[in-house]
Amino acid sequence: MLKRLILICSALFLSFALVVSYAKGEKTKIILLIAEQNIEGPQHAWWVSEIDLSTTEVTIAKRLIEQGYEVIEPSNLTKVIKQNKAFRMVNLSEDKSVNLGNLSAANYVILGKAIASSGGKVPQSNMLSCFANLSAKLISVKDGKVIAYLDAVGSSVHLDVITGGREALINAAEDLAIKVTEALNKEGGK
């Protein structure tokens, strides 16, 4: 009986907190942690080298912002990352990503990897086929649970393998952004 009462009170409090935050116009905050590797390039991640978002992250961020979400900028996390060296790993664990989300007051973390690769030449042409694979987890910061496992693919044909890889990454990110938005809307995270 006491457990039920506590559960009901907790649910009411959480519902009230969501209504208040919605009434205040607070946007759902998201951190993008997608390590990216383009063709013939090294794997990089902004939280390791403190550079800006990757091509993949920029594309996803644009779509999320268009949908009314707030994407936390790397510059807003510089201090936190400098203080905790455990965040300076390309392959960040779920636990560490949730910890970073808590420290930055984010609601969700998108943790993933994006890799572009080159295929063969297009017949009777100097153009190269390029492919990108992107996999990610949408994680709720409040409880550390994975809300959705997502993946996307993209392709491109280009004379330059690096540019083709970038275009393939953008195409995959566009696809993933739609899936992330759908998962967030289903979760009620807006």
Buried (B, 14 or more C-beta within 10 A) or exposed (E): EEEEEEEEEEEEEEEEEEEEEEEEEEBBBBBBBBBBBBBEEEBBBBBBEEEEBBBBBBBBBBBBEEBEBBBBBBEEBEEBBEEEEEBBEBEBEBEBBBBBBEBBEBBBBBBBBBBBBBBEEEEEEEBBBBBBBBBBBBBBBEEBEEBBEBEBBBBBBBEEBBBBBBBBBBBBBBBBBBBBBEBBEEBEBE
